[in-house]
Amino acid sequence: MTNFLPKTAVPFRNAYIVNVTPALALTWLDSSKSDRPIFNSRVRKLAAEMKDGQWRANHNGIAFAEDGTLLDGLHRLYAVVCSGMTVPMTVVVDEPVENLHVIDNRYANK
């Protein structure tokens, strides 16, 4: 099903599907350097999807920089903790820390 990709396409080498448990989510949240705001309504919505069996792993997951900074997925991790559910997520590691500015530029300069 990749026949629509150009021949120059390169596989993404640092992405994994991980069954994220509440304990693992807490570990990642505790060790993250993120100071981004938490929107409780977003966390509750995602947690409800997880509890209802509506969560599916997709391209929106968790991303960590080379130095361990959580770049993306803060609300998803809090939702895992709040739901008490283990869910599969795409986890990308070793991203350049500068990517925070393009992943979520609303908070990068605050």
N, C-alpha and C positions, 0 to 999 in steps of 0.2 A: 504493500500500500504506500510505498514511498516513491512511486514512479513520477510523481508531480514535483519532486525535489530536484534542484539543479545538481549536476554532477559534482559541483564544488562543495556541496553540503557536508558538514563534518558532524559526526555523532557527538553528543554532549557527554563528556567523560566523567563528570562529577555529580551526577544525579542518581538518586537511589529511591526505591519505594521502601518506606520504613513503617512498621506497625507502631505508631506512637501511643504509648501508654500514658496514663495520667502521671505516673512517677517519672517517666522520661521527660514529659512536657515540663514538669516542675524543675527537673534538673537543668534543662535548657533555659528555662526562664530565670532561674536563680543565677545561672552563670552568664546570662546575656548582659550586654552593656547598653541595652536599649533604654532610652529615656522618653520614648514616644508615648503620647497619651493613649489611654485605654477607653474605648467606647463600649460601655457595658451592654448597651442594646445590641451591638454587633456580636459580642461574645455570647449573649443569651440566645440570639438567633442561630448562630452556628452550633451551639451546644444542643439546642432543640433538634436541629437537623441530625446531629450525631445520635442522640437518644432515639429518634424516630427511625433510624436506619436509612436516612436519606443521604448521608455523607458518602461521597465517592472520591477516591484519589484522582487528581487531575493535575494540570500544569501549575495550578496555584497551590503552593505548599509552603515549605520552610526553606529559607536561604540563610546560610552563614558565610561570613567573610573569612578570609585566611586567618585572621586574628581571633576568631570566635565570636565576633559581633553578630548579633541576630539582625539580618537585613530585612527579612520579610517573614510574616507568619505569626506575629505577636498575638493577634486575636484568635487565630486558629489554635495556638498552643493553650491560651487561657480557656478556650472552649473545650478542649480535651479534658483539662483539669475540672472544669465546672460540670461537664457531662458525666465524668467518671468512666467514659468509654475509651476503648482502644480502637484507633482508626488508622487506616493506611494513608500515608501522605508522601508526596514527592519531597525529598530533601536534597537540596543542592548545597555543596560545601566548597570551600576554597574560592569563593568569589572575591574579586577585588573590593576592599572596603569602600572605595569611591563609588561603587555601584549603588550605595544607599541613596545618593543624590538623584539617581534616575529611577530607582524603584519607588521611592516615596518622597518626592521633592517637596511635599507640603510641610514636612517636619524636619528635613535635613538641615536647614539653616537656622533653626531656632535654638 
